[in-house]
Amino acid sequence: MDNEQMYEIAFQIIVHAGESRTLSASAVDKAEEYDFESANDLLEKANEEFLECHKIQTNLLTSEANGEKIQLNIIFIHAQDHLTMASISMANAKRFIKTYKKLKELEDKYEKCNFSL
């Protein structure tokens, strides 16, 4: 695989990983508004974008395992950073959504008690 092909592959990873990160952040924004259905939908879309990256990466690993010479370049390394950040963003979004759900439950319980400060 030549350098030009590696650039194309790297940019595909960057695009999908970036979209995954953006969707994960939007999922957290929706959870903050207590719109958990939208948050989960966005997180599902983020995962689909992430899986596209993973598929591209797996194809590269398979090619190299089959003896094809893969030329690494700095853009590909940068793409791997994006892939890692997408993974971390999704994991954090899941945790934030869970936290906001707990917060909403607590607020609902508090309101039922009609406490006034």
Phi, psi and omega in degrees: 000127184275174185298321180299317178295322179294323176297316180299315179297316180300316181291329175297316178297314181300316181297310182293320179294319178297319178294321178298315179297317179298316179295322177297317178295320178295326177297318178295319178301317179293321178296323178298330177273003183065026175263076188289331178296313177295321179301315180293322177298316179295320179294324176296318177295321177300319180294322178299317178296318178299318180296329175297316177299314183298321179297316179299314180296318179297321177298321177295316179298319179296316179300315180292322178296332178273009174098359179286135179282123179253123178267115178276146175223170185295328179294322178294320177297319176299320178297323178294325174299317179297319179298317178297316180295325177296318179297314180295320180297319178294317179298316179293322179299319178300318180292319179295318179300315178299318180294317179294326176297317178296318179298317179298317177300316179295318178297319179297318178296318180298315180296324180295330181281347180053043175285142173237140181265000000 
